[in-house]
């Protein structure tokens, strides 16, 4: 059984909601899933001024734990079309793993949230690919594998790059049923690919 780490950073909870559907899809395909969150870098005072809710009770991951997994699905909100500082800080702490190429050959994918439909859902992943390349990780995109990605009758986050949600600039919009279906589908498809890679 492949072990997949679902690793998130979530300020207002949108990403954690998507993650639950991602996990559902992974487990549906027979993967063993471990959930983690990335350490917060903002102070409690700043988070209070941002009206951020308390963090969910999810273990905080250390970079040293990454080699234990067979693959990774990373979820985070966009910050100006790229990854948030918290996720960047986590990646910057993986230098020792890079030196050993300890993650090489493992699959990795992304899911994300933005404040608007054009808030950088694709560029957020695109700007993360250099890190994947340096580690030798195998980027596994969602592709246009779910019909909801073609739905133009309402706002639907996500793209070929990964599942996503549009949170509105004030965070008032929660992931829709269609977005959660896409997230579950991504988890299921990712697990199938991870199994094939692990078998070899």
Secondary structure, 3 states (H helix, E strand, C coil): CCEEEEEEECCCCHHHHHHHHHHHHHHHCCCEEEEEECCCCCCHHHHHHCCCCCCCCCCECCHHHHHHCCEEEEEEEEECCEECHHHHHHHHCCHHHHHHCCCCCCEEEEEEEECCCCCCHHHHHHCCHHHHHHHCCEECCCCCCCHHHHCCCCCCCCECCECEEECCCCCCCCCCHHHHHHHHHHHHHHHHHHHHHHHC
